[in-house]
Amino acid sequence: MRHVRFRGGSGLKVEFEGNGRSPRALVGSLSGNGTVSIEGAKFAALDPGVFAQAMRAADQAAALDAGKLAAVARQALDAGSLGVPHGDGVLTMTNGQVRMTTMVARAEGAELTATGAIDIGSGQIDSRIVLAGGQPGNAAGRPEIAVTLRGPLSAPARAVDVSRLTGWLAFRAVEQQAKKLEAIERGRVPFPQASPDHGTPAESGTGTPRPRTIGTDAAAAPRAAPLPAPIELAPPPRVARAAKRTASAGDQSADGRASVLTT
C-alpha cells in the first residue's frame, strides 16, 4: 500500500508562543496561528482517474458492492498522482497541536479539500483528504472519495472511504435507467384511433388494412338493380283452337236436337 506523499514547493508562516521549564513542557504549551501554502505540488497515490475507473466498474457489475468498489478505488488511487497548482490553508496551534482547519485547492481533474492535525510532542498525524471528481453532481451530491491518514507522521496508515462515491453511483444508475425507459417510450408508435369524420387509416387507404368482417362489408357493397315488372302470358294458340272447336260442336248438337223436335 502506498502512502500519500507530497512533493513540490510550500510556504509556512506561523506565529506562536509558549513557556515551560523543559522542552516537553514548552512544546505542550505552544499556541498561535499561521498560514500554509503550496505551489506546483504533487500528491502521490491520489490519482484523479479513480472516478472513471469506479464508474467503469459499476457499469460492468451486476450489483453495486461497496467493498469491491473500495478495492477498485484503492488500486486506482495508487496508479498516479494529483497535481495541485496552488493551495492555501489556515493553521492554528493549541497545546502543542497544529491544526489545519481547511485547505481547498483546484487540482487537475478534481478538487482537493484537506483538514488535519499534528501533535508536535508525539509526532502523530490525523488528517482527512477529500477528493471530489469533476463529474456533475446528482441527488447524492458530487462524486467524492475520502482518504484518512492516521498514525506516526513518518508512516501513517491510510484508509479509503467510498460511501459518498457509492451513493453517487447508485443515483447515477437510477438516472441512466430512467433515460432508457424514456427513450423506449418515445420510440413507441401509438395505435391509430378512429375518427368520426375520416375513419381509421385503413378506411381512408393510408394505413395498414384492417381484416374484413361479415356484415360491415355486405352493407357497404353496391346494391343490385331492381327486377322488371311481371309479364302476363296468354294461353297457347292450340288450347284456344281446341276450345273453339268444342264450342262449335256443342252448337251443332243443339241445332240437331232442335231439328228433331221440329219434325
C-alpha positions in Angstrom: 0.0 0.0 0.0 1.4 3.4 -1.0 1.1 6.4 1.3 0.1 9.9 0.3 3.3 11.8 -0.2 3.8 15.4 -1.0 6.3 16.8 -3.5 6.6 20.5 -4.5 7.0 24.0 -3.2 5.5 25.0 0.1 5.4 28.0 2.3 4.7 28.2 6.1 4.1 31.2 8.2 3.3 30.7 11.9 3.3 33.0 15.0 3.3 31.2 18.3 4.3 31.5 21.9 4.8 29.2 24.8 6.7 28.7 28.1 7.9 25.7 30.1 10.8 24.5 32.2 11.5 21.6 29.9 11.4 21.1 26.1 8.4 18.8 26.5 6.6 21.3 28.7 7.5 24.1 26.2 6.2 22.2 23.2 3.0 21.3 25.1 2.3 25.0 25.8 2.8 26.3 22.3 -0.2 28.3 20.9 -0.6 30.6 18.0 -1.8 30.7 14.4 -0.4 30.9 10.9 -0.9 30.0 7.2 0.4 27.4 4.9 0.6 27.5 1.1 1.7 25.0 -1.6 2.8 25.7 -5.2 3.2 23.2 -8.0 2.6 20.3 -5.6 2.2 16.6 -6.4 0.4 14.2 -4.1 1.3 10.6 -4.7 -1.4 7.9 -4.5 -4.2 10.4 -5.3 -4.8 9.7 -9.0 -8.0 11.6 -10.1 -8.6 8.9 -12.7 -10.1 6.9 -9.8 -13.6 8.2 -10.7 -13.5 7.0 -14.2 -12.3 3.6 -13.0 -15.1 3.4 -10.4 -17.8 4.3 -13.0 -16.5 1.6 -15.3 -16.5 -1.0 -12.5 -20.0 0.0 -11.5 -21.3 -0.3 -15.1 -19.9 -3.7 -15.5 -21.1 -5.1 -12.2 -24.5 -6.8 -11.8 -24.9 -5.0 -8.4 -23.1 -2.2 -6.7 -20.9 -3.6 -4.0 -19.2 -1.1 -1.6 -16.4 -3.5 -0.6 -15.4 -4.2 -4.2 -15.7 -0.6 -5.1 -13.3 0.4 -2.3 -10.8 -2.2 -3.6 -11.1 -0.7 -7.1 -10.7 2.8 -5.7 -7.5 1.9 -3.7 -5.9 0.4 -6.7 -6.9 3.3 -8.9 -5.6 5.9 -6.5 -2.2 4.2 -6.3 -1.9 4.3 -10.1 -0.9 8.0 -10.3 -0.6 11.3 -8.5 -2.6 14.5 -8.2 -1.2 17.8 -9.4 -2.1 20.9 -7.4 -1.0 24.2 -8.9 -1.8 26.2 -5.8 -3.4 25.9 -2.4 -3.7 27.9 0.8 -4.7 26.8 4.3 -5.1 28.3 7.8 -3.2 26.9 10.8 -3.9 27.1 14.5 -1.7 25.9 17.3 -3.0 25.0 20.7 -1.3 22.9 23.5 1.4 21.7 21.2 -1.0 20.6 18.4 -1.0 22.2 15.0 -4.4 22.1 13.2 -5.2 22.9 9.6 -8.9 23.9 9.5 -9.4 23.7 5.7 -7.3 23.8 2.6 -9.2 23.9 -0.7 -7.3 23.6 -3.9 -8.2 23.2 -7.6 -6.4 20.2 -8.9 -6.0 18.6 -12.3 -9.4 16.9 -12.9 -10.5 17.1 -9.3 -10.8 19.3 -6.3 -8.9 18.7 -3.1 -10.0 19.6 0.4 -7.7 18.8 3.3 -8.1 19.1 7.1 -5.9 17.6 9.9 -3.9 17.9 13.0 -0.3 17.1 14.0 0.8 16.5 17.6 4.3 18.0 17.8 5.1 16.2 21.0 4.2 12.7 19.9 4.7 13.1 16.1 1.3 11.7 15.4 -0.9 12.9 12.5 -4.6 12.7 12.0 -5.8 14.1 8.7 -8.5 13.8 6.1 -8.3 14.5 2.4 -11.4 14.6 0.3 -11.0 14.2 -3.5 -14.0 15.4 -5.5 -14.4 14.5 -9.2 -15.1 16.8 -12.0 -18.3 14.9 -13.0 -21.6 16.7 -12.5 -23.4 16.1 -9.2 -26.8 14.5 -8.7 -29.3 14.0 -5.9 -26.5 12.4 -3.8 -24.1 15.3 -4.4 -20.8 15.2 -6.2 -18.6 12.0 -6.5 -16.2 12.1 -3.6 -13.6 9.8 -2.1 -12.2 10.4 1.4 -8.7 9.4 2.4 -7.7 9.4 6.1 -4.2 9.3 7.4 -3.6 8.3 11.0 -0.5 7.3 12.9 3.1 8.2 13.0 4.0 11.2 10.8 6.7 9.2 9.1 4.4 6.3 8.1 0.7 6.9 8.7 -2.0 4.3 7.9 -4.3 5.1 5.1 -8.0 4.3 4.8 -10.2 4.9 1.8 -13.9 5.8 2.3 -16.1 5.4 -0.8 -19.5 5.9 0.9 -20.2 9.2 -0.9 -19.0 7.8 -4.2 -21.2 4.7 -3.8 -24.3 6.9 -3.2 -23.4 9.0 -6.3 -23.0 5.9 -8.4 -26.4 4.5 -7.2 -28.3 7.6 -8.2 -26.4 7.7 -11.5 -27.6 4.1 -12.2 -31.2 5.2 -11.5 -30.9 8.2 -13.8 -29.5 6.0 -16.6 -32.3 3.6 -16.2 -34.9 6.4 -16.3 -33.3 7.8 -19.5 -33.5 4.3 -21.1 -37.2 4.0 -20.2 -37.9 7.5 -21.6 -36.2 6.5 -24.9 -38.3 3.4 -25.2 -41.5 5.3 -24.6 -40.5 7.9 -27.2 -39.9 5.1 -29.7 -43.3 3.5 -29.4 -45.9 4.2 -32.2 -49.5 4.8 -30.9 -52.3 2.6 -32.3 -54.4 4.6 -34.9 -57.6 5.9 -33.4 -60.9 6.0 -35.4 -62.0 9.5 -36.4 -65.8 10.2 -36.6 -65.2 12.2 -39.8 -62.5 10.4 -41.6 -62.5 6.9 -40.2 -59.3 4.9 -39.5 -56.3 5.0 -41.7 -57.3 1.6 -43.1 -60.7 3.0 -44.2 -59.1 6.1 -45.8 -56.5 3.9 -47.6 -53.4 5.5 -45.9 -52.7 2.9 -43.1 -52.5 -0.8 -42.5 -55.6 -2.6 -43.9 -58.0 -4.0 -41.4 -59.3 -7.5 -41.5 -62.6 -7.8 -43.3 -65.7 -8.6 -41.2 -69.1 -10.1 -42.1 -71.9 -7.6 -42.1 -69.9 -4.5 -42.4 -68.7 -5.2 -46.0 -72.1 -6.6 -47.1 -73.7 -3.3 -46.1 -71.1 -1.3 -47.8 -71.3 -3.4 -51.1 -73.3 -1.9 -54.1 -77.0 -2.9 -54.3 -78.3 -4.9 -57.4 -80.6 -3.2 -59.9 -84.4 -3.8 -59.2 -86.2 -6.7 -61.1 -88.6 -5.7 -64.0 -92.4 -5.9 -63.6 -94.1 -9.3 -64.1 -95.4 -10.2 -67.7 -98.8 -11.8 -68.2 -98.7 -14.6 -70.8 -101.8 -15.6 -72.9 -102.8 -19.3 -73.3 -101.1 -21.1 -76.2 -103.0 -20.9 -79.6 -103.5 -24.7 -79.6 -105.5 -24.5 -76.5 -107.6 -21.7 -77.9 -108.5 -23.5 -81.1 -109.4 -26.6 -79.2 -111.8 -24.6 -77.1 -113.3 -23.1 -80.2 -113.9 -26.5 -81.8 -115.6 -27.7 -78.6 -117.9 -24.7 -78.7 -118.8 -25.3 -82.4 -119.6 -29.0 -81.7 -121.9 -28.0 -78.9 -123.7 -25.6 -81.1 -124.3 -28.3 -83.8 -125.6 -30.7 -81.3 -128.0 -28.1 -80.1 -129.2 -27.4 -83.7 -129.8 -31.2 -84.3 -131.9 -31.5 -81.3 -133.9 -28.5 -82.4 -134.5 -30.1 -85.9 -135.7 -33.4 -84.4 -138.1 -31.5 -82.2 -139.5 -29.6 -85.2 -140.0 -32.7 -87.2 
